[in-house]
């Protein structure tokens, strides 16, 4: 069944009771980032600094909304170290250098290209971050060669910062409205499982990183927890945690529960120094 997400203090799985968040709450269970995942018409992110905002040490979260779903885990690890977290995230905007159409704007997404250039230039010319964490949906093009070339253009610019770069592998894309399904089948959440092959196609960037073809970039992933085993389906709910807020994004609750695992993976990758016990406490609010 794979590693547990949520356990009692004695280590046994907490499997009884309603799902968390409930289906109605799941739709609004976004990262608490103060609106820093900027909208389609916006061409430059605000400062969007969180945690120890005056610290010279900074973690940068960069990409589209599939990067934004990792906001809470990264804020937690930054805060424990007394670091700042900067979020540079734009909705529906591929981090690999692709020009795409915006469904919301109904035309070529020029604002995405402008935003991406601005974000990469800010990272190149500003103080070097301690860590850059990147993620992006890999479905903006069906052409793997085009996607690989587009990623390399972006990664070349990111490597110029000299900062460690970690790619968080793409999480499952259910392709169906998970809260609606769970709401309709509260006692049969297994009925809301979805096909693994469609939800988790090969991740071309992760494969290239694993093959040593992308110098200066590490890769981590949590899909062994989100879609455990080798079966044909992935679950919508695990250990009472409703994993998806829509047809593609994790709930913030799921991201928070995954935070210790993500931090451990980042540490084991060598990109993140081990935190000292008794570090700084709660984060400050955002500055924009």
LOKE-878601 format. One record per residue (C-alpha): z, y, x. Coordinates in steps of 0.1 Angstrom, whole numbers. Layout:
! residues N
Z; Y; X
...
This chain:
! residues 288
0; 0; 0
2; 23; 30
30; 46; 41
52; 62; 15
49; 99; 6
83; 104; -10
114; 82; -5
151; 82; -15
177; 88; 12
180; 51; 17
143; 48; 24
134; 31; -9
104; 46; -28
112; 71; -55
87; 57; -81
104; 62; -114
102; 94; -136
74; 119; -143
48; 130; -119
54; 161; -98
40; 187; -104
32; 179; -141
-4; 181; -150
-1; 215; -166
17; 229; -136
-7; 213; -111
-36; 236; -121
-16; 266; -108
0; 248; -78
-17; 269; -52
-4; 278; -17
20; 307; -18
-1; 328; 5
-2; 361; -15
-39; 359; -23
-50; 356; 13
-78; 332; 4
-102; 360; -1
-127; 361; -30
-165; 358; -27
-172; 396; -27
-148; 402; 2
-162; 404; 37
-131; 407; 59
-96; 392; 56
-65; 414; 55
-40; 408; 84
-24; 380; 63
5; 374; 87
35; 353; 76
67; 340; 91
79; 357; 123
52; 384; 119
63; 403; 151
61; 372; 173
35; 372; 201
31; 335; 193
7; 329; 165
-8; 299; 147
-42; 307; 130
-54; 288; 99
-91; 293; 96
-118; 281; 72
-124; 278; 35
-101; 268; 7
-99; 233; 22
-82; 249; 51
-61; 271; 28
-45; 240; 13
-26; 235; 46
-9; 269; 44
26; 257; 35
29; 230; 62
17; 254; 89
40; 281; 77
69; 257; 80
61; 246; 115
54; 281; 127
87; 293; 112
107; 266; 129
94; 278; 162
98; 315; 155
60; 320; 155
37; 339; 132
11; 323; 109
-22; 341; 103
-44; 329; 75
-81; 337; 77
-96; 318; 47
-125; 326; 24
-133; 308; -8
-164; 287; -8
-174; 298; 27
-183; 271; 52
-167; 275; 86
-197; 259; 103
-224; 285; 107
-244; 278; 76
-259; 303; 52
-253; 290; 16
-256; 301; -20
-226; 313; -38
-223; 298; -74
-200; 327; -83
-223; 354; -71
-255; 335; -81
-273; 343; -48
-273; 338; -11
-237; 342; 1
-242; 370; 26
-205; 379; 24
-196; 345; 38
-217; 351; 69
-203; 386; 74
-167; 373; 69
-172; 344; 93
-186; 367; 120
-157; 391; 115
-130; 364; 117
-145; 348; 148
-148; 382; 165
-112; 391; 157
-100; 358; 173
-122; 364; 203
-111; 400; 210
-74; 398; 199
-44; 382; 216
-49; 345; 222
-33; 323; 195
-10; 295; 204
-30; 272; 181
-61; 275; 159
-62; 250; 130
-96; 247; 113
-108; 229; 82
-138; 231; 59
-155; 212; 32
-184; 192; 47
-205; 192; 16
-223; 226; 19
-254; 207; 32
-265; 171; 29
-283; 173; 63
-259; 158; 90
-280; 173; 119
-279; 207; 104
-242; 204; 98
-236; 193; 134
-255; 222; 148
-237; 246; 125
-203; 233; 136
-213; 236; 173
-222; 273; 169
-188; 280; 153
-169; 259; 178
-186; 275; 208
-172; 309; 196
-138; 295; 189
-136; 278; 224
-142; 312; 239
-107; 322; 227
-91; 297; 251
-67; 286; 224
-61; 249; 215
-82; 240; 185
-74; 213; 160
-97; 201; 132
-79; 187; 101
-103; 161; 87
-116; 165; 52
-94; 152; 25
-107; 131; -5
-128; 149; -31
-121; 131; -64
-150; 148; -81
-132; 147; -115
-105; 168; -131
-74; 150; -119
-48; 170; -139
-68; 164; -171
-70; 127; -164
-33; 123; -157
-24; 144; -187
-44; 120; -208
-30; 89; -192
7; 97; -183
18; 61; -182
-14; 48; -166
-20; 70; -136
-38; 41; -119
-66; 48; -145
-72; 81; -127
-80; 65; -94
-115; 75; -81
-141; 59; -58
-134; 59; -21
-170; 59; -10
-179; 91; -28
-146; 108; -22
-144; 100; 15
-179; 99; 30
-181; 98; 68
-168; 130; 85
-194; 139; 111
-172; 163; 130
-143; 139; 132
-166; 112; 144
-180; 134; 172
-146; 145; 182
-134; 109; 184
-165; 101; 205
-156; 128; 230
-187; 149; 221
-167; 180; 211
-148; 192; 242
-118; 214; 236
-112; 203; 200
-88; 177; 187
-88; 160; 153
-60; 149; 130
-61; 135; 95
-38; 124; 67
-63; 103; 47
-44; 71; 56
-17; 84; 32
-39; 100; 6
-62; 70; 3
-43; 41; 18
-57; 6; 25
-93; -4; 24
-98; -8; -13
-126; 7; -33
-105; 35; -49
-82; 63; -39
-51; 72; -60
-46; 104; -80
-9; 99; -79
13; 84; -51
50; 80; -53
52; 103; -83
33; 131; -65
3; 144; -83
-20; 149; -54
-48; 171; -67
-48; 204; -86
-84; 201; -97
-114; 180; -87
-112; 187; -50
-80; 205; -37
-46; 191; -29
-16; 204; -49
8; 226; -29
35; 200; -36
14; 173; -20
7; 195; 10
45; 203; 14
53; 165; 12
27; 159; 39
41; 187; 62
63; 164; 84
34; 140; 89
9; 168; 98
34; 184; 122
39; 151; 139
1; 145; 142
-3; 180; 157
25; 173; 182
12; 139; 191
-23; 153; 197
-8; 175; 224
-19; 207; 206
16; 216; 195
47; 217; 217
77; 197; 204
101; 221; 185
136; 225; 199
164; 215; 175
182; 244; 158
152; 267; 158
148; 298; 137
154; 297; 99
135; 307; 69
102; 326; 71
98; 363; 62
74; 372; 35
37; 381; 41
24; 414; 54
-10; 424; 43
